[in-house]
Amino acid sequence: MRTKLFQGLVGAAAVAAVLGAGAAPAYAETAAVDTSAVEAAAAGTYSQVVGTNTLTIDPTTAAGLSALGIEHYGLFATKTEAALTTYQFKVVGDPSDGTVELRGGIVFTGDCEYAVITGLVIDSATGTVSGRVNLGGRIDLFRLGGTTAQGVAWHFTGAGATALNDALGVAAVRTSRILGYDATVLA
């Protein structure tokens, strides 16, 4: 198998060399390409800024999940467990459209089952947080609502509760249950 793979690579390199040589003109002339207009346009449309997101897990939800043997961990997030469990994520935000993308996610595990929530995008225009559960399709996992001292509450949507329950093999997560409270700061 290694011999055939090697022969295939050598053959592909030879074909590329012949095609490249055949396509080259008899004389080579280099012309300077002016890319300043493209660079200026790209700089003008780039409006993303970086920052942090702190998600404080609701203590009632944390206790309910823990009673079922379900634990949670941060994925590319700093986890702090003092009086309340918090995750701090790096984020990229776009003030022009009101979205914030979290870099990382949360992993829930229990009884040989898991739910990996990734691709979280907070959309203040629609009042939702979308994401993926176990690399599935993007769905609205949470609905934003209710501001507290810890931040804006993330309420499970019907689709979000169903996705988490199905992945973990439980029926504990209900629609409108609060996962936690979000505080996002863009620099």
Stockholm file with secondary structure:
# STOCKHOLM 1.0

chainA/1-187         MRTKLFQGLVGAAAVAAVLGAGAAPAYAETAAVDTSAVEAAAAGTYSQVVGTNTLTIDPTTAAGLSALGIEHYGLFATKTEAALTTYQFKVVGDPSDGTVELRGGIVFTGDCEYAVITGLVIDSATGTVSGRVNLGGRIDLFRLGGTTAQGVAWHFTGAGATALNDALGVAAVRTSRILGYDATVLA
#=GR chainA/1-187 SS CHHHHHHHHHHHHHHHHHHHHHHSCSSCCCCCCCCHHHHHHHHHHCCCEEEEEEEEECHHHHHHHHHTTCEEEEESSEEEESSSEEEEEEEEEETTTTEEEEESEEEEEETTEEEEEEEEEEETTTTEEEEEETTCCCEEEEEEEEECSSCEEEEECHHHHHHHHHHHTCCCCCTTCEEEEEEEEEC
#=GC SS_cons         CHHHHHHHHHHHHHHHHHHHHHHSCSSCCCCCCCCHHHHHHHHHHCCCEEEEEEEEECHHHHHHHHHTTCEEEEESSEEEESSSEEEEEEEEEETTTTEEEEESEEEEEETTEEEEEEEEEEETTTTEEEEEETTCCCEEEEEEEEECSSCEEEEECHHHHHHHHHHHTCCCCCTTCEEEEEEEEEC
//
